[in-house]
Amino acid sequence: MLKKRESCVLCLTSTPNWAKKLTNGRIIHDTCLEHLMLEIQKIKEEIHTQQILSNQEIKSLNQSLEKHRNNLSIFDKFERWLNNSIVDQYEININQRIQEIRSGQELLLNQQNLNARQLKNKIAQVYDYWPVYPPDWAERRKKLGNSCSECGFSNNSGKRKKRLDVHHIIPLGKGGNNKIINLEKICEDCHQKKHGHSIGNFDSKKILKPSSSRVEKKIELINSAINSKTKLIIQYKDYNKKVTERTITPIGLVHESIYGPSKSILIDAFCHLRGSKRLFNLSKIQKITPFPY
């Protein structure tokens, strides 16, 4: 008997499009996720275009009103100055139209922002179960505040500066997720105590076997890029075993895996394809070459 194919959490179909496995066992089609992102971008562009058109129309109406005032005869101007109760129907019509434009613009903006928020919420629900740090990681990190949830340390306290990390309370590999309720911001000292080993930059020779010459070479290239703040081109095999070329700017190396206790070496880097920070597993990097400046 054939095993039933999983359905995409967005389109609810089991079509054989390229899919990503989420930590809750569900799948997401790359094309469905891209479609939502394009819809959000389309809404942003529509808002921008509508604001430009509305502002142009208001500007044109104000210019017409100014021209109308300048064309008034001296007698008309004197009479208006003498008696403020004189009604100029043209001005009334212009001002009413401007008010209508602004009211319509506000209503449209509110509706479009609501539509964008609903789409973002759908994407966020997918990212809750993303198999690595999700693309909206920076937003989730920001929601956790600027102090350690364990010791209360804050870089605003005037004490020595320390790195603040985001820790998965239940690791992804043990059934955890990326929801805010499963995340906590802790200082590097408390993070180290939780894991029982150093979190952050490290000397690869302390955790690699002497025979790991190929890995050592990768580490040397990465450390060199970190120190010089330069880019690297990598051939990376993702969790669907698809090899793609990425341009990254390495930030640091860690030997703490978010999939549970392991000695995996992870690269904290800015991915230029995604436009955000993420982690790359060193074992999944097929090839590393310096960026040709």
C-alpha beads as a LAMMPS data file, in Angstrom:
LAMMPS data file: protein, C-alpha beads

293 atoms
292 bonds

1 atom types
1 bond types

-500.0 500.0 xlo xhi
-500.0 500.0 ylo yhi
-500.0 500.0 zlo zhi

Masses

1 110.0

Atoms # bond

1 1 1 0.000 0.000 0.000
2 1 1 1.438 3.398 -0.976
3 1 1 2.085 5.887 1.787
4 1 1 -0.147 8.957 1.613
5 1 1 1.767 12.023 0.500
6 1 1 1.845 14.984 2.912
7 1 1 -0.124 18.092 1.957
8 1 1 1.357 21.586 1.903
9 1 1 0.224 23.653 4.920
10 1 1 -0.595 26.596 2.625
11 1 1 -2.181 25.200 -0.527
12 1 1 -3.358 21.948 1.142
13 1 1 -2.401 19.929 -1.947
14 1 1 0.076 17.087 -2.266
15 1 1 1.408 18.090 -5.677
16 1 1 5.054 17.069 -6.164
17 1 1 6.409 20.623 -6.101
18 1 1 9.725 21.215 -4.363
19 1 1 8.854 21.022 -0.657
20 1 1 10.542 21.732 2.665
21 1 1 9.970 19.511 5.686
22 1 1 8.975 21.421 8.825
23 1 1 9.793 20.357 12.383
24 1 1 6.143 19.504 13.108
25 1 1 6.200 16.911 10.315
26 1 1 4.236 19.024 7.808
27 1 1 5.589 20.280 4.483
28 1 1 5.614 23.613 2.719
29 1 1 5.992 24.146 -1.033
30 1 1 8.694 26.669 -1.832
31 1 1 6.437 28.066 -4.557
32 1 1 3.562 28.634 -2.082
33 1 1 5.815 30.510 0.308
34 1 1 7.266 32.591 -2.527
35 1 1 3.714 33.396 -3.676
36 1 1 2.822 34.808 -0.233
37 1 1 5.995 36.893 -0.183
38 1 1 5.225 38.238 -3.648
39 1 1 1.689 39.109 -2.531
40 1 1 3.078 41.114 0.408
41 1 1 5.526 42.881 -1.901
42 1 1 2.681 43.607 -4.341
43 1 1 0.615 45.180 -1.532
44 1 1 3.574 47.352 -0.498
45 1 1 4.027 48.521 -4.089
46 1 1 0.285 49.241 -4.437
47 1 1 0.357 51.309 -1.222
48 1 1 3.384 53.254 -2.460
49 1 1 1.818 53.869 -5.892
50 1 1 -1.525 54.942 -4.397
51 1 1 0.197 57.369 -2.022
52 1 1 2.114 58.942 -4.914
53 1 1 -1.034 59.326 -7.048
54 1 1 -3.070 60.743 -4.154
55 1 1 -0.346 63.212 -3.201
56 1 1 0.004 64.303 -6.819
57 1 1 -3.747 64.915 -7.090
58 1 1 -3.801 66.877 -3.822
59 1 1 -0.834 68.927 -4.978
60 1 1 -2.585 69.673 -8.277
61 1 1 -5.782 70.727 -6.459
62 1 1 -3.854 73.023 -4.132
63 1 1 -2.117 74.590 -7.145
64 1 1 -5.509 75.151 -8.787
65 1 1 -6.797 76.720 -5.585
66 1 1 -3.786 79.000 -5.351
67 1 1 -4.211 80.013 -8.989
68 1 1 -7.890 80.741 -8.378
69 1 1 -6.999 82.999 -5.453
70 1 1 -4.371 84.831 -7.473
71 1 1 -6.875 85.481 -10.279
72 1 1 -9.345 87.204 -7.996
73 1 1 -9.788 90.883 -8.755
74 1 1 -8.673 93.519 -6.286
75 1 1 -12.346 94.248 -5.569
76 1 1 -13.028 90.558 -4.824
77 1 1 -9.997 90.345 -2.524
78 1 1 -11.005 93.495 -0.676
79 1 1 -14.576 92.246 -0.298
80 1 1 -13.352 88.898 1.069
81 1 1 -11.043 90.670 3.491
82 1 1 -13.832 92.989 4.590
83 1 1 -16.374 90.238 5.073
84 1 1 -15.052 86.794 5.946
85 1 1 -18.546 85.345 5.605
86 1 1 -18.431 85.496 1.814
87 1 1 -18.542 81.929 0.545
88 1 1 -16.339 80.870 -2.359
89 1 1 -17.985 77.751 -3.763
90 1 1 -14.900 76.877 -5.810
91 1 1 -12.738 76.718 -2.682
92 1 1 -15.374 74.662 -0.900
93 1 1 -15.440 72.128 -3.741
94 1 1 -11.641 71.890 -3.856
95 1 1 -11.297 71.408 -0.095
96 1 1 -14.054 68.779 -0.090
97 1 1 -12.276 66.870 -2.842
98 1 1 -8.970 67.000 -0.942
99 1 1 -10.706 65.664 2.171
100 1 1 -12.302 62.860 0.136
101 1 1 -8.907 61.855 -1.253
102 1 1 -7.310 61.794 2.209
103 1 1 -10.193 59.794 3.713
104 1 1 -10.126 57.294 0.851
105 1 1 -6.352 57.014 1.124
106 1 1 -6.596 56.252 4.843
107 1 1 -9.300 53.592 4.353
108 1 1 -7.350 51.916 1.551
109 1 1 -4.131 52.032 3.555
110 1 1 -5.806 50.416 6.578
111 1 1 -7.305 47.636 4.441
112 1 1 -4.062 46.935 2.609
113 1 1 -2.077 46.895 5.863
114 1 1 -4.620 44.444 7.283
115 1 1 -4.206 42.193 4.232
116 1 1 -0.416 42.370 4.549
117 1 1 -0.565 41.498 8.277
118 1 1 -2.766 38.470 7.566
119 1 1 -0.268 37.213 4.966
120 1 1 2.652 37.865 7.337
121 1 1 0.876 35.898 10.061
122 1 1 0.521 32.941 7.681
123 1 1 4.243 33.089 6.912
124 1 1 5.089 33.452 10.633
125 1 1 3.085 30.289 11.393
126 1 1 5.233 28.444 8.859
127 1 1 8.429 29.918 10.313
128 1 1 7.335 28.688 13.765
129 1 1 8.351 25.216 12.593
130 1 1 11.235 26.163 10.283
131 1 1 14.002 23.493 10.455
132 1 1 16.724 26.118 11.020
133 1 1 16.706 29.712 12.235
134 1 1 13.809 31.224 10.227
135 1 1 14.186 34.230 7.895
136 1 1 12.259 36.412 10.385
137 1 1 14.684 35.506 13.184
138 1 1 15.720 39.150 13.671
139 1 1 12.080 40.132 14.342
140 1 1 11.630 37.296 16.845
141 1 1 14.894 38.219 18.524
142 1 1 13.766 41.843 18.874
143 1 1 10.530 40.774 20.613
144 1 1 12.557 39.102 23.391
145 1 1 13.875 42.399 24.758
146 1 1 17.430 43.468 25.582
147 1 1 18.184 41.682 28.837
148 1 1 19.097 38.158 29.961
149 1 1 16.048 36.215 31.148
150 1 1 18.281 34.214 33.539
151 1 1 20.422 36.790 35.360
152 1 1 18.808 40.041 34.198
153 1 1 22.013 41.348 32.582
154 1 1 21.569 44.203 30.096
155 1 1 24.149 45.992 27.976
156 1 1 22.464 49.217 29.107
157 1 1 23.389 48.529 32.734
158 1 1 26.811 50.151 32.452
159 1 1 28.650 46.891 33.190
160 1 1 31.024 45.141 30.771
161 1 1 29.510 44.379 27.390
162 1 1 28.391 40.797 26.740
163 1 1 26.751 39.091 23.805
164 1 1 23.038 38.340 24.169
165 1 1 21.988 35.082 22.494
166 1 1 18.609 33.560 21.697
167 1 1 18.181 30.080 23.143
168 1 1 15.609 27.419 22.230
169 1 1 14.166 26.234 25.567
170 1 1 13.197 22.932 23.935
171 1 1 15.659 22.204 21.069
172 1 1 14.175 21.786 17.603
173 1 1 15.533 18.245 17.493
174 1 1 13.588 17.367 20.644
175 1 1 10.196 18.615 19.494
176 1 1 10.762 22.340 20.039
177 1 1 9.836 25.178 17.701
178 1 1 10.635 28.817 16.916
179 1 1 7.591 30.275 18.677
180 1 1 8.316 33.163 21.042
181 1 1 7.130 31.045 23.995
182 1 1 9.961 28.574 23.260
183 1 1 12.649 31.258 22.948
184 1 1 14.555 33.188 25.574
185 1 1 17.252 35.809 25.334
186 1 1 20.211 35.012 27.597
187 1 1 23.727 36.377 27.976
188 1 1 26.686 34.380 26.674
189 1 1 27.702 33.299 30.209
190 1 1 24.244 31.872 31.026
191 1 1 24.075 30.303 27.569
192 1 1 27.386 28.562 28.184
193 1 1 26.155 27.238 31.552
194 1 1 23.031 25.789 29.924
195 1 1 25.016 23.901 27.275
196 1 1 28.073 23.058 29.344
197 1 1 30.470 24.317 26.677
198 1 1 31.543 27.519 24.981
199 1 1 29.106 29.196 22.600
200 1 1 30.660 31.438 19.955
201 1 1 33.950 31.645 18.075
202 1 1 36.236 28.704 18.717
203 1 1 39.485 27.014 17.771
204 1 1 38.576 24.190 15.399
205 1 1 41.639 22.161 16.470
206 1 1 40.059 21.600 19.877
207 1 1 37.110 19.654 18.462
208 1 1 38.410 18.240 15.188
209 1 1 40.434 15.082 14.725
210 1 1 43.957 15.520 13.255
211 1 1 42.852 13.595 10.148
212 1 1 40.168 16.170 9.327
213 1 1 42.416 18.047 6.894
214 1 1 39.583 18.864 4.486
215 1 1 37.468 20.294 7.296
216 1 1 40.490 22.192 8.625
217 1 1 40.943 23.814 5.221
218 1 1 37.298 24.919 5.197
219 1 1 37.717 26.338 8.708
220 1 1 40.821 28.269 7.650
221 1 1 38.980 29.833 4.695
222 1 1 36.000 30.729 6.891
223 1 1 38.149 32.202 9.695
224 1 1 40.082 34.221 7.126
225 1 1 36.801 35.617 5.721
226 1 1 35.563 36.389 9.252
227 1 1 38.741 38.302 10.105
228 1 1 38.805 40.219 6.804
229 1 1 34.990 40.622 6.675
230 1 1 34.913 39.331 3.102
231 1 1 32.454 37.152 1.170
232 1 1 32.679 33.478 0.268
233 1 1 30.939 31.423 -2.412
234 1 1 29.752 28.034 -1.156
235 1 1 28.156 24.975 -2.758
236 1 1 25.589 24.023 -0.108
237 1 1 23.492 20.858 0.199
238 1 1 20.217 21.738 1.941
239 1 1 17.901 19.497 3.942
240 1 1 16.242 18.320 0.753
241 1 1 19.681 17.244 -0.542
242 1 1 19.607 19.916 -3.224
243 1 1 22.967 21.611 -3.886
244 1 1 22.785 25.354 -4.530
245 1 1 25.385 28.088 -4.822
246 1 1 25.263 30.739 -2.108
247 1 1 27.234 33.899 -1.443
248 1 1 27.777 34.415 2.275
249 1 1 29.582 36.786 4.620
250 1 1 30.704 34.658 7.609
251 1 1 30.265 36.217 11.055
252 1 1 31.359 33.431 13.380
253 1 1 31.676 29.697 14.039
254 1 1 29.818 27.752 16.703
255 1 1 29.903 24.108 17.724
256 1 1 26.409 24.011 19.219
257 1 1 23.702 22.430 17.080
258 1 1 20.098 23.588 17.344
259 1 1 19.050 20.023 16.592
260 1 1 20.080 18.809 20.034
261 1 1 23.408 17.897 21.623
262 1 1 26.026 17.341 18.917
263 1 1 29.463 18.424 17.779
264 1 1 28.224 19.856 14.487
265 1 1 30.108 22.914 13.343
266 1 1 27.780 25.713 12.307
267 1 1 28.620 28.890 10.435
268 1 1 26.790 32.015 11.511
269 1 1 26.673 34.053 8.303
270 1 1 24.763 36.617 6.283
271 1 1 23.221 34.876 3.265
272 1 1 23.075 37.278 0.298
273 1 1 20.559 35.065 -1.524
274 1 1 18.063 35.278 1.353
275 1 1 19.072 38.766 2.470
276 1 1 19.289 37.786 6.139
277 1 1 21.406 35.953 8.709
278 1 1 21.238 32.175 9.047
279 1 1 23.269 29.140 10.121
280 1 1 25.047 26.812 7.680
281 1 1 26.149 23.321 8.696
282 1 1 29.798 22.919 7.711
283 1 1 29.305 19.238 6.844
284 1 1 26.774 20.234 4.177
285 1 1 29.163 22.637 2.418
286 1 1 30.530 20.827 -0.628
287 1 1 32.963 23.528 -1.723
288 1 1 34.201 26.935 -0.562
289 1 1 35.852 29.535 -2.796
290 1 1 36.774 33.178 -2.060
291 1 1 34.490 35.789 -3.612
292 1 1 36.088 37.247 -6.809
293 1 1 36.234 40.963 -5.981

Bonds

1 1 1 2
2 1 2 3
3 1 3 4
4 1 4 5
5 1 5 6
6 1 6 7
7 1 7 8
8 1 8 9
9 1 9 10
10 1 10 11
11 1 11 12
12 1 12 13
13 1 13 14
14 1 14 15
15 1 15 16
16 1 16 17
17 1 17 18
18 1 18 19
19 1 19 20
20 1 20 21
21 1 21 22
22 1 22 23
23 1 23 24
24 1 24 25
25 1 25 26
26 1 26 27
27 1 27 28
28 1 28 29
29 1 29 30
30 1 30 31
31 1 31 32
32 1 32 33
33 1 33 34
34 1 34 35
35 1 35 36
36 1 36 37
37 1 37 38
38 1 38 39
39 1 39 40
40 1 40 41
41 1 41 42
42 1 42 43
43 1 43 44
44 1 44 45
45 1 45 46
46 1 46 47
47 1 47 48
48 1 48 49
49 1 49 50
50 1 50 51
51 1 51 52
52 1 52 53
53 1 53 54
54 1 54 55
55 1 55 56
56 1 56 57
57 1 57 58
58 1 58 59
59 1 59 60
60 1 60 61
61 1 61 62
62 1 62 63
63 1 63 64
64 1 64 65
65 1 65 66
66 1 66 67
67 1 67 68
68 1 68 69
69 1 69 70
70 1 70 71
71 1 71 72
72 1 72 73
73 1 73 74
74 1 74 75
75 1 75 76
76 1 76 77
77 1 77 78
78 1 78 79
79 1 79 80
80 1 80 81
81 1 81 82
82 1 82 83
83 1 83 84
84 1 84 85
85 1 85 86
86 1 86 87
87 1 87 88
88 1 88 89
89 1 89 90
90 1 90 91
91 1 91 92
92 1 92 93
93 1 93 94
94 1 94 95
95 1 95 96
96 1 96 97
97 1 97 98
98 1 98 99
99 1 99 100
100 1 100 101
101 1 101 102
102 1 102 103
103 1 103 104
104 1 104 105
105 1 105 106
106 1 106 107
107 1 107 108
108 1 108 109
109 1 109 110
110 1 110 111
111 1 111 112
112 1 112 113
113 1 113 114
114 1 114 115
115 1 115 116
116 1 116 117
117 1 117 118
118 1 118 119
119 1 119 120
120 1 120 121
121 1 121 122
122 1 122 123
123 1 123 124
124 1 124 125
125 1 125 126
126 1 126 127
127 1 127 128
128 1 128 129
129 1 129 130
130 1 130 131
131 1 131 132
132 1 132 133
133 1 133 134
134 1 134 135
135 1 135 136
136 1 136 137
137 1 137 138
138 1 138 139
139 1 139 140
140 1 140 141
141 1 141 142
142 1 142 143
143 1 143 144
144 1 144 145
145 1 145 146
146 1 146 147
147 1 147 148
148 1 148 149
149 1 149 150
150 1 150 151
151 1 151 152
152 1 152 153
153 1 153 154
154 1 154 155
155 1 155 156
156 1 156 157
157 1 157 158
158 1 158 159
159 1 159 160
160 1 160 161
161 1 161 162
162 1 162 163
163 1 163 164
164 1 164 165
165 1 165 166
166 1 166 167
167 1 167 168
168 1 168 169
169 1 169 170
170 1 170 171
171 1 171 172
172 1 172 173
173 1 173 174
174 1 174 175
175 1 175 176
176 1 176 177
177 1 177 178
178 1 178 179
179 1 179 180
180 1 180 181
181 1 181 182
182 1 182 183
183 1 183 184
184 1 184 185
185 1 185 186
186 1 186 187
187 1 187 188
188 1 188 189
189 1 189 190
190 1 190 191
191 1 191 192
192 1 192 193
193 1 193 194
194 1 194 195
195 1 195 196
196 1 196 197
197 1 197 198
198 1 198 199
199 1 199 200
200 1 200 201
201 1 201 202
202 1 202 203
203 1 203 204
204 1 204 205
205 1 205 206
206 1 206 207
207 1 207 208
208 1 208 209
209 1 209 210
210 1 210 211
211 1 211 212
212 1 212 213
213 1 213 214
214 1 214 215
215 1 215 216
216 1 216 217
217 1 217 218
218 1 218 219
219 1 219 220
220 1 220 221
221 1 221 222
222 1 222 223
223 1 223 224
224 1 224 225
225 1 225 226
226 1 226 227
227 1 227 228
228 1 228 229
229 1 229 230
230 1 230 231
231 1 231 232
232 1 232 233
233 1 233 234
234 1 234 235
235 1 235 236
236 1 236 237
237 1 237 238
238 1 238 239
239 1 239 240
240 1 240 241
241 1 241 242
242 1 242 243
243 1 243 244
244 1 244 245
245 1 245 246
246 1 246 247
247 1 247 248
248 1 248 249
249 1 249 250
250 1 250 251
251 1 251 252
252 1 252 253
253 1 253 254
254 1 254 255
255 1 255 256
256 1 256 257
257 1 257 258
258 1 258 259
259 1 259 260
260 1 260 261
261 1 261 262
262 1 262 263
263 1 263 264
264 1 264 265
265 1 265 266
266 1 266 267
267 1 267 268
268 1 268 269
269 1 269 270
270 1 270 271
271 1 271 272
272 1 272 273
273 1 273 274
274 1 274 275
275 1 275 276
276 1 276 277
277 1 277 278
278 1 278 279
279 1 279 280
280 1 280 281
281 1 281 282
282 1 282 283
283 1 283 284
284 1 284 285
285 1 285 286
286 1 286 287
287 1 287 288
288 1 288 289
289 1 289 290
290 1 290 291
291 1 291 292
292 1 292 293
